[in-house]
């Protein structure tokens, strides 16, 4: 019986340590570009959500990445 309790306690400690390590090992998100932020503001102003928002932001960022024709 003592052996079972000791084994259960060891498993619990291992699980807590593993979950704490996993939480600290995540990477911070990459900073957003100015184009991404501007396109998000435009999508907010238009009230876009879901697939429509994703499509709009994708096209907006592509258009902003293209050099302006003179």
Secondary structure as UniProt FT lines:
FT   HELIX           2..24
FT   HELIX           34..46
FT   HELIX           50..65
//
